[in-house]
């Protein structure tokens, strides 16, 4: 495109979750009245499709699109998610939950966690989930949205979803095409660039077609067809801190009512996910091939399924890290094209959403301003780094040394930014998270305490409260949690009443 021309033609290369999320959001916010939006994808190129678990910000994205939540849940075979359970991460036989809800209620200007730590050191119950409604509901297998009209009387129930990523992409495709997005079936075989500026101008397709554009979104997956193969953005390798580089994935038959949380079980050379959908269960073993072979990992995963396998296991290969720049010239990378952080905290789809949100906020109207591009790349760099540190903490803070993989993780060096957070938590009971960070104090507390890191001290203001007042605070919070959860139906009962997926047609 000419640097001074208005953007008229937006081209998205690749479908899947990233491509169709981008197409849906652009068609809703930017529209197709003043410009065209074209998405190129090939049915011959499969999508990764492991991003079946999400975190609460996905609700903001669906609300932006105006999606009816019950319809979305039905159409994607989705279930609800109140948090993530981590089994065998701290040590073998131990488990804890990272719930999505707040830990108690702040009091006297400081976080509830400081009052609770004071109580814990005095001999209180170490079960922090007793003071988190989402945590208590998760372990009782219950779920309910905050009732309409509750206003400020009830705290909001924080939740996300498990869903079939391929069905979500298909759902968003229907949404986008209704709003004027044009889908082109084909494979890109050549990229044309302006000889002077290097801007991408057009794409040649395998069938002889050509698609011209002014602005391009690269959703081509790990290969980064535009951002890397063409524009040479470069890649920042984070595998020294996140050594897993393979994932074996396989669905299995559902054998029980779905639990309202994701389960992550630490294994000999990585970890295994279990994601319950309405019609099946998603499973995967994320591992490092330096510590276990691919065949051995597949065999281990297959032997640990709780239902009959519904397909052959697939192997995904990756290097954890990020593009050094996600916006180069007139191209923005989304999803796996922009980088990959393992799905331990279900952040893959969120990072797509965050990139789309930043792009919409900084969307160019004419000349591409280098200052805007630099700001976009800086903000996305920080977003990735914050999530990276949170994921690394799960590996670093552990008592496990029973396998070579876990010995490496426990004793590896970590980024200075994470080292500072761990030091603050040990001494202060908080990590001093910045307001723009995805994971805030309650999230860090849940995983660091769950991994076995108990703060040495708490905020001095927590000592001001009299013992009777502290006990009353704790009792009131606990009573509120119990009353809230008692009013909830089971997770399955809520789905049956509001958003059960249609059963598959019976073969003739």
C-alpha positions as CSV (number, residue, x, y, z in Angstrom):
1,X,0.0,0.0,0.0
2,X,1.0,3.6,-0.4
3,X,1.9,5.0,3.0
4,X,-0.4,8.0,2.4
5,X,-3.5,6.1,1.1
6,X,-6.5,5.2,3.1
7,X,-6.9,1.5,4.0
8,X,-9.5,0.1,1.7
9,X,-8.7,-3.6,1.6
10,X,-7.9,-5.7,4.7
11,X,-6.6,-9.2,4.1
12,X,-6.4,-11.9,6.7
13,X,-4.2,-14.9,5.9
14,X,-5.3,-18.0,7.7
15,X,-8.5,-19.0,9.4
16,X,-8.8,-21.0,12.6
17,X,-9.5,-19.3,15.9
18,X,-7.1,-16.3,15.3
19,X,-8.3,-15.6,11.8
20,X,-12.0,-15.7,12.5
21,X,-11.7,-13.8,15.8
22,X,-10.0,-11.1,13.9
23,X,-12.5,-11.2,11.0
24,X,-15.5,-11.1,13.4
25,X,-14.1,-8.2,15.5
26,X,-13.1,-6.1,12.4
27,X,-16.5,-6.7,10.8
28,X,-18.2,-5.5,13.9
29,X,-16.1,-2.5,14.9
30,X,-14.5,-1.4,11.6
31,X,-17.2,-2.6,9.4
32,X,-17.3,-3.6,5.7
33,X,-19.1,-0.5,4.3
34,X,-16.0,1.6,3.7
35,X,-13.5,-1.3,3.2
36,X,-13.3,-4.9,2.2
37,X,-12.3,-7.7,4.6
38,X,-11.1,-10.8,2.9
39,X,-10.0,-14.0,4.7
40,X,-7.9,-16.6,2.9
41,X,-7.7,-20.1,4.2
42,X,-7.4,-23.6,2.8
43,X,-9.4,-26.6,3.9
44,X,-6.2,-28.6,3.1
45,X,-4.3,-26.9,5.9
46,X,-5.3,-28.0,9.3
47,X,-5.5,-25.7,12.4
48,X,-3.8,-26.4,15.7
49,X,-7.1,-26.3,17.6
50,X,-5.7,-26.9,21.1
51,X,-7.0,-23.6,22.6
52,X,-10.1,-25.1,24.1
53,X,-9.8,-23.5,27.5
54,X,-10.2,-19.7,28.1
55,X,-10.0,-17.1,30.9
56,X,-12.7,-14.6,31.9
57,X,-11.7,-11.8,29.5
58,X,-13.2,-13.9,26.6
59,X,-16.6,-12.7,27.9
60,X,-15.6,-9.1,27.0
61,X,-14.8,-10.2,23.5
62,X,-18.1,-12.1,23.1
63,X,-19.9,-9.1,24.5
64,X,-18.2,-6.8,22.0
65,X,-19.6,-8.9,19.2
66,X,-23.0,-9.0,20.8
67,X,-23.1,-12.8,21.0
68,X,-25.8,-14.5,23.0
69,X,-23.9,-16.5,25.5
70,X,-26.3,-19.5,25.7
71,X,-26.3,-19.8,21.9
72,X,-22.6,-19.6,21.8
73,X,-22.3,-22.4,24.5
74,X,-24.7,-24.6,22.6
75,X,-23.0,-24.1,19.3
76,X,-19.5,-24.8,20.6
77,X,-20.3,-27.8,22.9
78,X,-19.0,-25.5,25.7
79,X,-18.9,-25.9,29.4
80,X,-18.2,-23.3,32.1
81,X,-14.9,-22.9,33.9
82,X,-14.3,-21.4,37.3
83,X,-10.5,-22.0,37.5
84,X,-7.7,-24.4,36.9
85,X,-6.7,-27.3,39.2
86,X,-3.0,-28.1,39.4
87,X,-2.2,-31.6,40.5
88,X,1.3,-32.9,41.4
89,X,2.9,-29.5,40.6
90,X,4.1,-28.7,44.1
91,X,4.9,-32.3,44.9
92,X,3.4,-35.7,44.1
93,X,0.0,-36.1,45.6
94,X,-0.6,-32.4,46.2
95,X,-3.2,-30.4,44.4
96,X,-4.5,-26.8,44.5
97,X,-6.8,-24.6,42.5
98,X,-6.3,-21.3,40.8
99,X,-9.8,-19.9,41.0
100,X,-11.0,-16.9,38.9
101,X,-12.7,-15.1,41.8
102,X,-11.4,-12.6,44.4
103,X,-9.8,-13.9,47.6
104,X,-12.2,-12.6,50.3
105,X,-12.8,-8.9,50.6
106,X,-10.3,-6.1,51.1
107,X,-10.4,-4.6,54.6
108,X,-8.7,-1.5,56.2
109,X,-7.3,-0.5,52.8
110,X,-5.3,-3.7,52.2
111,X,-5.9,-7.0,50.5
112,X,-7.8,-9.8,52.4
113,X,-4.7,-12.1,51.8
114,X,-2.7,-10.1,54.4
115,X,-5.4,-10.6,57.1
116,X,-5.6,-14.3,56.1
117,X,-1.8,-14.7,56.3
118,X,-1.9,-13.3,59.8
119,X,-4.7,-15.7,60.7
120,X,-2.8,-18.6,59.1
121,X,0.4,-18.0,61.1
122,X,-1.7,-18.0,64.2
123,X,-2.9,-21.6,63.4
124,X,-5.8,-20.9,61.0
125,X,-7.0,-23.4,58.4
126,X,-4.6,-23.4,55.4
127,X,-7.4,-24.0,52.9
128,X,-7.7,-20.6,51.1
129,X,-10.5,-21.8,48.9
130,X,-12.9,-21.5,51.8
131,X,-13.0,-17.8,51.2
132,X,-13.4,-17.8,47.4
133,X,-16.9,-18.5,46.0
134,X,-15.5,-19.7,42.6
135,X,-13.1,-22.0,44.4
136,X,-15.7,-23.5,46.7
137,X,-18.2,-23.9,43.8
138,X,-15.6,-25.6,41.6
139,X,-14.8,-28.3,44.1
140,X,-18.5,-28.9,44.7
141,X,-19.1,-29.2,41.0
142,X,-21.5,-26.2,40.9
143,X,-22.0,-23.2,38.7
144,X,-24.4,-20.3,38.3
145,X,-24.0,-16.8,36.7
146,X,-24.7,-13.8,38.8
147,X,-28.5,-13.4,38.7
148,X,-29.9,-10.5,36.6
149,X,-30.8,-7.5,38.7
150,X,-28.5,-8.5,41.6
151,X,-26.7,-5.2,41.2
152,X,-24.2,-4.6,43.9
153,X,-25.8,-6.9,46.3
154,X,-23.9,-9.9,45.1
155,X,-20.3,-10.1,43.9
156,X,-20.0,-11.1,40.3
157,X,-19.2,-14.8,39.7
158,X,-16.1,-14.8,37.5
159,X,-15.9,-17.6,34.9
160,X,-14.7,-18.6,31.4
161,X,-15.4,-21.5,29.1
162,X,-14.1,-24.7,27.7
163,X,-15.1,-25.0,24.1
164,X,-14.4,-26.8,20.8
165,X,-12.0,-24.4,19.1
166,X,-13.0,-25.6,15.6
167,X,-16.6,-25.0,16.4
168,X,-15.8,-21.6,17.8
169,X,-14.0,-20.7,14.6
170,X,-17.0,-21.9,12.5
171,X,-19.4,-20.0,14.7
172,X,-17.3,-16.8,14.2
173,X,-17.1,-17.5,10.5
174,X,-20.9,-17.5,10.2
175,X,-21.0,-14.3,12.3
176,X,-18.3,-12.5,10.1
177,X,-19.7,-13.6,6.7
178,X,-23.1,-12.3,7.7
179,X,-21.4,-8.9,8.2
180,X,-19.7,-8.9,4.8
181,X,-16.4,-10.7,5.3
182,X,-15.4,-12.6,2.2
183,X,-13.8,-16.0,2.5
184,X,-11.4,-17.1,-0.2
185,X,-10.4,-20.8,-0.4
186,X,-6.8,-21.2,-1.4
187,X,-3.1,-21.5,-0.5
188,X,-0.7,-18.6,-0.7
189,X,2.3,-19.4,-2.9
190,X,3.8,-16.0,-3.4
191,X,3.9,-12.6,-1.6
192,X,4.4,-9.4,-3.6
193,X,6.0,-6.4,-1.9
194,X,6.5,-2.9,-3.0
195,X,10.2,-2.7,-4.2
196,X,10.8,0.6,-2.4
197,X,8.9,0.4,0.9
198,X,8.7,-3.3,1.3
199,X,5.0,-3.1,2.1
200,X,3.0,-6.2,1.1
201,X,0.8,-5.5,-1.9
202,X,-0.7,-8.8,-3.1
203,X,-0.8,-12.5,-2.6
204,X,-0.7,-15.2,-5.3
205,X,-2.8,-18.3,-4.7
206,X,-2.0,-21.8,-5.8
207,X,-5.0,-21.9,-8.1
208,X,-3.8,-18.8,-10.0
209,X,-5.8,-16.2,-8.2
210,X,-4.5,-13.0,-6.7
211,X,-5.7,-11.1,-3.7
212,X,-4.6,-7.5,-3.3
213,X,-4.7,-5.6,-0.1
214,X,-3.6,-2.5,1.8
215,X,-3.4,-4.0,5.3
216,X,-2.6,-7.7,6.2
217,X,-3.2,-9.8,9.2
218,X,-0.9,-12.9,9.5
219,X,-2.9,-15.8,11.1
220,X,-0.9,-18.5,9.3
221,X,0.2,-20.3,12.4
222,X,3.7,-21.1,13.6
223,X,5.3,-20.6,10.2
224,X,4.5,-16.9,10.1
225,X,4.1,-16.7,6.4
226,X,4.0,-12.9,6.2
227,X,5.5,-11.7,9.5
228,X,8.5,-14.0,9.4
229,X,9.0,-15.6,6.0
230,X,8.4,-12.3,4.2
231,X,9.1,-9.5,6.6
232,X,11.8,-11.2,8.8
233,X,10.5,-9.9,12.1
234,X,12.8,-12.2,14.1
235,X,11.9,-14.5,17.0
236,X,12.7,-14.2,20.7
237,X,13.3,-17.8,22.1
238,X,12.2,-18.3,25.7
239,X,12.8,-22.1,25.8
240,X,15.5,-21.7,28.5
241,X,12.7,-20.8,30.9
242,X,9.9,-22.7,29.3
243,X,11.6,-25.9,27.9
244,X,8.5,-27.8,26.8
245,X,8.4,-27.9,23.0
246,X,6.0,-30.6,22.1
247,X,2.3,-31.4,22.7
248,X,0.5,-34.7,22.1
249,X,-3.3,-34.1,21.8
250,X,-6.2,-36.5,21.7
251,X,-9.9,-36.3,22.5
252,X,-11.6,-39.1,24.5
253,X,-15.2,-40.1,25.3
254,X,-17.0,-38.3,28.1
255,X,-17.5,-40.6,31.1
256,X,-18.9,-38.3,33.7
257,X,-20.7,-34.9,34.1
258,X,-18.2,-32.2,33.2
259,X,-16.3,-30.5,36.0
260,X,-16.4,-26.7,36.0
261,X,-12.6,-26.3,35.8
262,X,-9.6,-27.3,33.8
263,X,-7.3,-29.9,35.2
264,X,-3.5,-29.7,34.8
265,X,-1.5,-32.7,36.0
266,X,2.3,-32.4,36.2
267,X,4.0,-35.4,34.6
268,X,7.5,-36.7,34.3
269,X,8.6,-34.3,31.6
270,X,5.8,-31.7,31.4
271,X,2.1,-31.7,32.2
272,X,-1.2,-33.1,31.0
273,X,-4.4,-31.1,30.3
274,X,-7.9,-32.3,30.8
275,X,-10.6,-30.1,29.3
276,X,-14.3,-31.3,29.7
277,X,-16.7,-30.4,26.9
278,X,-20.4,-31.3,26.7
279,X,-19.8,-34.1,24.2
280,X,-16.2,-35.2,24.9
281,X,-13.0,-34.5,26.9
282,X,-9.9,-32.9,25.5
283,X,-6.6,-34.3,26.6
284,X,-3.0,-33.4,25.9
285,X,0.5,-34.0,27.1
286,X,2.8,-30.9,26.9
287,X,6.4,-32.1,27.2
288,X,10.1,-31.5,26.4
289,X,11.5,-33.9,23.9
290,X,14.9,-33.7,25.6
291,X,13.5,-35.5,28.6
292,X,11.0,-37.9,26.9
293,X,10.6,-39.1,23.3
294,X,7.5,-38.4,21.3
295,X,6.4,-42.0,21.0
296,X,6.9,-42.5,24.8
297,X,4.9,-39.3,25.5
298,X,2.0,-40.5,23.2
299,X,2.0,-43.9,24.9
300,X,2.0,-42.2,28.4
301,X,-0.9,-40.0,27.4
302,X,-2.9,-42.8,25.8
303,X,-2.6,-44.8,29.0
304,X,-3.9,-42.0,31.2
305,X,-7.2,-41.2,29.4
306,X,-10.3,-41.6,31.4
307,X,-12.4,-42.6,28.4
308,X,-12.0,-44.3,25.0
309,X,-9.8,-42.3,22.5
310,X,-11.9,-40.7,19.7
311,X,-9.0,-40.1,17.3
312,X,-5.3,-40.8,16.8
313,X,-3.0,-38.6,18.9
314,X,-1.6,-35.5,17.1
315,X,1.9,-34.1,17.8
316,X,2.4,-30.4,17.8
317,X,6.0,-29.0,17.7
318,X,6.8,-25.4,18.8
319,X,9.4,-23.1,20.4
320,X,8.1,-21.0,23.2
321,X,8.7,-17.3,22.6
322,X,7.4,-14.3,20.6
323,X,8.1,-12.4,17.5
324,X,10.4,-9.5,18.1
325,X,7.8,-7.3,16.4
326,X,4.2,-8.3,15.8
327,X,3.5,-5.2,13.6
328,X,5.9,-4.7,10.7
329,X,5.1,-2.3,7.9
330,X,1.5,-3.0,6.9
331,X,1.2,-6.4,8.5
332,X,0.1,-7.5,12.0
333,X,0.7,-11.0,13.3
334,X,-2.1,-12.7,15.4
335,X,-2.1,-16.0,17.3
336,X,0.6,-18.5,16.7
337,X,2.2,-16.2,14.1
338,X,3.0,-13.7,16.8
339,X,4.4,-16.2,19.3
340,X,3.5,-19.1,21.5
341,X,3.2,-19.6,25.2
342,X,2.1,-23.0,26.3
343,X,-1.5,-23.3,27.3
344,X,-0.8,-23.9,31.0
345,X,-3.0,-20.9,32.1
346,X,-5.2,-20.9,29.1
347,X,-3.8,-17.7,27.7
348,X,-3.5,-18.6,24.0
349,X,-6.9,-17.3,23.0
350,X,-6.5,-14.3,25.4
351,X,-3.3,-13.2,23.6
352,X,-5.2,-13.3,20.3
353,X,-7.9,-11.2,21.9
354,X,-5.4,-8.8,23.5
355,X,-3.7,-8.3,20.1
356,X,-7.1,-7.6,18.4
357,X,-8.0,-5.1,21.1
358,X,-4.8,-3.2,20.7
359,X,-5.1,-3.2,17.0
360,X,-8.7,-1.8,17.1
361,X,-7.5,0.9,19.6
362,X,-4.7,1.9,17.3
363,X,-6.2,1.1,13.9
364,X,-4.8,3.3,11.2
365,X,-7.0,5.5,9.0
366,X,-4.4,6.5,6.5
367,X,-0.6,6.9,6.8
368,X,0.9,4.2,9.0
369,X,2.5,6.1,11.8
370,X,5.8,4.5,13.1
371,X,5.1,5.9,16.5
372,X,1.8,4.0,16.7
373,X,3.5,0.8,15.4
374,X,6.2,1.1,18.0
375,X,3.7,1.6,20.8
376,X,1.7,-1.4,19.6
377,X,4.8,-3.6,19.6
378,X,5.9,-2.3,23.0
379,X,2.5,-3.0,24.6
380,X,2.3,-6.5,23.1
381,X,5.9,-7.2,24.2
382,X,4.9,-6.3,27.8
383,X,1.7,-8.4,27.5
384,X,3.6,-11.5,26.5
385,X,6.3,-11.0,29.1
386,X,3.8,-10.7,32.0
387,X,2.1,-13.9,30.9
388,X,5.5,-15.6,30.4
389,X,6.6,-14.8,34.0
390,X,3.4,-16.1,35.4
391,X,3.7,-19.4,33.6
392,X,7.4,-19.8,34.5
393,X,6.5,-19.4,38.2
394,X,4.6,-22.7,38.1
395,X,7.8,-24.6,37.1
396,X,10.3,-22.6,39.2
397,X,8.4,-22.7,42.5
398,X,8.2,-26.4,43.2
399,X,9.5,-29.0,45.7
400,X,9.8,-31.6,42.9
401,X,13.2,-33.0,42.0
402,X,12.1,-36.6,41.2
403,X,12.8,-36.4,37.5
404,X,15.5,-34.7,35.4
405,X,12.9,-32.4,34.0
406,X,11.7,-31.1,37.4
407,X,15.3,-30.8,38.7
408,X,16.1,-28.6,35.7
409,X,13.0,-26.4,36.3
410,X,13.5,-26.0,40.0
411,X,17.1,-24.9,39.7
412,X,16.9,-22.9,36.4
413,X,17.5,-19.1,36.4
414,X,14.5,-17.0,35.7
415,X,13.9,-13.5,34.2
416,X,14.8,-10.6,36.5
417,X,11.2,-9.4,36.4
418,X,10.0,-12.7,37.8
419,X,12.8,-13.0,40.3
420,X,11.8,-9.6,41.7
421,X,8.1,-10.7,42.1
422,X,9.1,-13.9,43.9
423,X,11.3,-11.9,46.3
424,X,8.5,-9.5,47.0
425,X,6.1,-12.3,47.6
426,X,8.4,-14.1,50.0
427,X,8.9,-11.1,52.2
428,X,5.7,-9.0,51.6
429,X,3.0,-11.5,50.6
430,X,2.4,-9.6,47.3
431,X,4.1,-9.1,44.0
432,X,3.2,-5.5,43.3
433,X,1.6,-6.2,39.9
434,X,1.1,-3.3,37.6
435,X,-2.6,-2.3,36.9
436,X,-2.2,-3.3,33.2
437,X,-1.0,-6.8,33.9
438,X,-3.3,-9.6,33.1
439,X,-2.6,-11.5,36.3
440,X,-3.1,-9.5,39.4
441,X,-2.3,-10.0,43.1
442,X,-5.1,-12.6,43.7
443,X,-3.8,-14.7,40.7
444,X,-0.2,-14.6,41.9
445,X,-1.3,-15.4,45.5
446,X,-3.3,-18.5,44.3
447,X,-0.4,-20.1,42.3
448,X,2.5,-19.1,44.6
449,X,0.8,-20.2,47.8
450,X,-0.5,-23.3,45.9
451,X,3.1,-24.1,44.8
452,X,4.3,-23.9,48.4
453,X,5.6,-20.4,48.7
454,X,4.2,-19.0,52.0
455,X,5.0,-15.4,52.7
456,X,7.3,-14.7,55.6
457,X,5.3,-11.6,56.6
458,X,2.2,-9.6,55.9
459,X,1.2,-6.0,55.6
460,X,1.6,-4.3,59.0
461,X,-1.9,-2.8,58.8
462,X,-3.3,-6.4,59.2
463,X,-2.0,-6.4,62.7
464,X,-4.1,-3.3,63.7
465,X,-7.3,-5.3,63.6
466,X,-8.3,-6.9,66.9
467,X,-8.5,-10.6,67.1
468,X,-12.3,-10.6,67.6
469,X,-12.7,-8.3,64.6
470,X,-10.4,-10.5,62.5
471,X,-12.4,-13.6,63.4
472,X,-15.7,-11.8,62.6
473,X,-14.3,-10.7,59.2
474,X,-13.3,-14.2,58.3
475,X,-16.6,-15.7,59.6
476,X,-18.6,-13.2,57.5
477,X,-16.6,-13.9,54.3
478,X,-16.9,-17.7,54.9
479,X,-20.7,-17.4,55.5
480,X,-21.1,-15.4,52.3
481,X,-19.2,-18.0,50.3
482,X,-21.3,-20.9,51.7
483,X,-24.6,-19.1,51.2
484,X,-23.6,-18.2,47.6
485,X,-22.5,-21.7,46.7
486,X,-25.5,-23.3,48.4
487,X,-27.8,-21.5,46.0
488,X,-26.1,-22.8,42.9
489,X,-27.2,-25.8,40.9
490,X,-24.8,-28.4,39.7
491,X,-22.7,-27.5,36.7
492,X,-24.5,-30.1,34.6
493,X,-27.9,-29.0,35.8
494,X,-27.2,-25.4,34.8
495,X,-26.1,-26.5,31.3
496,X,-29.2,-28.7,30.9
497,X,-31.5,-25.8,31.9
498,X,-29.9,-23.0,29.8
499,X,-27.5,-24.1,27.1
500,X,-27.3,-27.9,26.4
501,X,-25.8,-28.6,23.0
502,X,-27.9,-30.5,20.5
503,X,-27.0,-34.2,20.4
504,X,-25.3,-35.4,17.2
505,X,-27.7,-36.9,14.6
506,X,-28.2,-40.6,14.9
507,X,-26.8,-42.4,11.8
508,X,-29.4,-43.9,9.5
